[in-house]
Amino acid sequence: MRNTAITQVALIGISIVIIFSYIRPTFANIRVVQDEVYEYQNAALKAQEFNNLLQQLLARERGFTTDDKAALNRFLPAEIDQLAVMQDVATIVTNNNAQVVDLSAGDVVTPNADVSVEEASEEMLEINKFASQEFTLKFAGDYASLKGFLRSLESASYIIEVKNLKYGAVGEETGQFSSADTSTISEFELTLKVYALAKQE
């Protein structure tokens, strides 16, 4: 009877040792493996979703005609053609019965290449896609010339944004249009901004 009790106690002790030394670590390893399997399956699912999206985009890209691609490249080019922009702006001024007084270009502003994708906000990433350049234009004309010039900019084949507009009588620093006479020749100073897709390094 006493030997039986001792045997039972010994078996219980051995069971405890087996549980803590083998079974418990084995279950822990199984849990780690299950977590890794889940992470792998999740990564595989995301990769499949990405591949599906990529195939959809490639199919859409193949659907673009050569003319579509040329129009898109002109609307938002890979780089800003400074001379072409200045020539276009001067032509628009002339076509609206006005005269260019001065036209100059600023430096090309490129996005901040140091922006981290992990740290940047969605808005910052969106801004970081574009390069830009500002042009300063002064021209002499009447109110109808200004309206025609702005209408022509709206129908331009690429993005031209009017950032600033000043006007006044010729030879004066500032001024206002008279409501009674909008045919007076005035001098207009505009800051124009043109955009391009930033080159990805």
C-alpha positions, 0 to 999 in steps of 0.5 A: 500500500505504501509502495503504491502511494510512493509510486503514484507520487513518483508518477505525478512528479514525473508527469509534472516534469514531462508537462513543464519540460516537453509538452508546454514548450511544444505547445508554445512552439506550435503557437509560434508556428501557427502565428507564422503560418497566419502571417504568411497567409496574410502576406500571400493574400495581400500579394495576390490582391496587389497582383490583381490590382497590377493586372487591372492597371496594366490592362487599363494602360494597354487600353490607352491609345497613342493619342491618349498617352500623348495628351496625358504627357502634355497635360502633366509632362515628366518635366517642364519645358520652360521655353515652350511654356514662355512661348505659349504664354506670350502667344496667348497674350498676343492673341488677346490683343495685349503686349508682353512687357516682361516674362521671366521664369523662376527655378524648378521646385522639386519635391522633397526626396527625403520624405519618408513613406512611413512617416509622411501623411497621405497629403504629403505623399500626394504633394511629393509627386509633383515638380513645379515652376513659377513664371512672372508675366507682365503685359499691357492691355485692357480688361477684355484682354485680361478676360480673354487671357484667363479664358485661354489659360483655362483651355490650355492643354497643360496645367497653368495655375494663376497664383497671383494677379496685380493690375494698375494703370500703365506706369503706376504701381497699383490701380483699379478699373473704372466701372465706367471705362474698362477699355483703359490700357492697364498693366497686369502682373501675374504669377503663373505656376506649371506642374510636372510629374516628379522623376522617381529615383 
